[in-house]
Amino acid sequence: MLKQLMLSFAVLLGVLCLSGAPNPAFADVSSQSAIAQNLDENEQLTGSFVSKYDNAIELDNNKFVLDESLLPENTTQDEIIKLKAIIKESNSFLNQQFKKVSKENIVKTDNSVVFAESAAVAQQEAGGVQNQSRIKFKEGSNYSHTYWWGKRVGVSRSKIRQVSGVITSSAGVVAGVLYFIPHAYAKAAAGAIGAAAGALGYPMSKFPGGIVFNTTPNYSGSQI
């Protein structure tokens, strides 16, 4: 079982600072990041690992599927076992999200699914459409862009401030606020938001902008 969750954060200063392309962006974690560790800190996914196998995994019938014929020739049996474990876990979360989010607010690509607060936000994130202005803090949007390797999560300024009032509550209460994130993962996501706010020197209740963070892998047991 995967034992580590890594997150990288970007505050929305007029633009989603992470690319709209499926770039894991967790090989180089800045000082505005948090790492949550459980038992085995060697299980962390790296950008090179994801890039190596990304072309062999696609979305088919609402599930991530591994095509072993597309794996690099030097792929070991241990790596195949690890990939299958990651995919199985990701599909479990994917199934939860499909049940929880309205169909009109879901957009699928060849290798990912966006679950959002509205159809417009889902389409924008899936298409990588971004506002290039860097003039001021932005409200941001609420979505979870799910890949086989993890997620890119967007949380709006309003939602961050709302989370601040329930962050110490039960997982069920937090999941009710972060409805676009799988229930089992919501508590860890709230902790990640709190960690980012602290690193940036703002209380969550007065956070100035939305936030985007990447997570890998989809390990629900990690707590920030």
SULUR-V79632 format. One record per backbone hydrogen bond with DSSP energy under -0.5 kcal/mol. NH is the residue of the N-H (numbers start at 0). CO is the residue of the C=O. Records with the same first field share a line. If there is no record, write none. Layout:
BEGIN
NH: CO  CO
END
This chain:
BEGIN
4: 35
5: 215
6: 33
7: 213
8: 31
9: 211
11: 209
12: 10  14
13: 11
16: 14
22: 20
23: 21
28: 26
29: 27
32: 29
33: 6
35: 4
36: 34
37: 2
40: 38
42: 39
49: 45
50: 46
51: 47
52: 48
53: 49
55: 52
56: 53
57: 64
58: 109
59: 57  62
62: 59
64: 57
66: 55  64
67: 65
69: 66
70: 67
74: 71
79: 75
80: 76
81: 77
82: 78
83: 79
84: 80
85: 81
86: 82
87: 83
88: 84
89: 85
90: 86
91: 87
92: 88
93: 89
94: 90
95: 91
96: 92
97: 93
98: 94
99: 95
100: 96
104: 101
105: 102
106: 113
108: 111
112: 145
113: 106
114: 112  143
115: 104  113
116: 141
121: 117
122: 118
123: 119
124: 120
125: 121
126: 122
127: 123  124
128: 123
131: 129
137: 11
142: 140  153
143: 114
144: 151
145: 112  143
146: 149
149: 146
150: 214
151: 144
152: 150  212
153: 142
154: 210
156: 138
159: 155
160: 156
161: 157
162: 158
163: 159
164: 160  161
165: 162
166: 162
168: 165
173: 169
174: 170
175: 171
176: 172  173
177: 173
178: 176
180: 177
184: 181
185: 181  182
186: 182
188: 184
189: 185
190: 186
191: 187
192: 188
193: 189
194: 190
195: 191
196: 192
197: 193
198: 194
199: 195
200: 196  197
201: 196
205: 202
206: 203
209: 137
210: 154
211: 9
212: 152
213: 7
214: 150
215: 5
218: 216
219: 217
221: 218
END
